[in-house]
Amino acid sequence: MAAITDAVLAICMTGDEIVSSNSLFMSTFLLFNSVLKKLGINVKLVESTDIEAWKAAVTGKTKLFFVETIGNPKMDVPDIKKIAELSHANQVPVIVDNTLATPYLFRPFEYGADIVVHSTTKYLNGHGSAVGGAVIDSGKFNWPEDKYPDFKSFKERKGNLAYIDKVWREIHINFGTSQSPFHSYLTMIGIDTLPLRMEKHLSNAMKLAEFLQKHPKVKWVNYPGLSNNPSHEVAKAQFQGKGYGGLLTFGLENQTDCFNFIRNVKLAYHLANLGDCKTLVIHPWSSQYISFTEESRRANGITPDMVRVSVGIEAIEDILDDFEQALKAI
């Protein structure tokens, strides 16, 4: 969240507008829907996969597009290239939160993104042992002075590094958004094994999704890797067949069944994080999003019958056995 806050506040000021996908990490949604409003920055939330909605939301006050590669927990996969083309046609940069895909699965700069943010707490660290975030600048956006006049001095000093220099000097230093050195060290260790871990996350998630889709007690499964998923074709093209992420959601008969399932798992952990080596399960409706209104929860794709799973890198046989026994116990 420090990374997202730094990235946004270096661009926007009172009176500006942001166009963002409505499928957002919980804290990003609260930042955009509440905190930024207090600063006089208006965020327009649109359906991430509806390019016409993005077009309709743009005004002369729009200074930024924001989108997640894979929505959490909506599991939607927007067409980043089309969104970037639209943003650039309006002289606006696009920030992509690439946390769920990671650089292993998707490289946003190659699809037109100008800025990328990561929660390094998740897959990049990979072990739930460190908290952090990152802002990465492509250096390709030219920050036209008629639209971004406060970038002038930064462009004169740093050229194509103007944005990241502005993030550093104007926001990062003054807000104190510095990561613990020890957490940086732990994250660097985690990054060493990212490709190996991601291969297993992606493989296990696909196999678990297929298992759940066939299970008689499971009502639905939301995972971009399944051929009947609305985001499947975009995800297949965008991720070039490497995989579809390590996160999925599925539905049971009701909230009580979700609670019983979570109580019954033995291998998986009941935790709110994601991207760990271990498999994690949670009931978002009654936990992370408990303070949200019912309307906003449903708008974010969260329902009482939903369980979210961050699929770990354990032996897939062990994961399937654990889910089978937990479902059987309902």
Secondary structure, 3 states (H helix, E strand, C coil): CHHHHHHHHCCCCCCCEEEEECCCCHHHHHHHHHHHHHCCCEEEEECCCCHHHHHHHCCCCEEEEEEECCCCCCCCCCCHHHHHHHHHHCCCCEEEECCCCHHHHCCHHHHCCCEEEEECCCCCCCCCCCCCEEEEECCCCCCCCCCCHHHHHHHHHHHHHHHHHHHHHHHHHHHCCCCCHHHHHHHHHHHHCHHHHHHHHHHHHHHHHHHHHHCCCCCEEECCCCCCCCCHHHHHHHCCCCCCCCEEEEECCCHHHHHHHHHHCCCCEECCCCCCCCCEEECHHHCCCCCCCHHHHHHCCCCCCEEEEECCCCCHHHHHHHHHHHHHCC
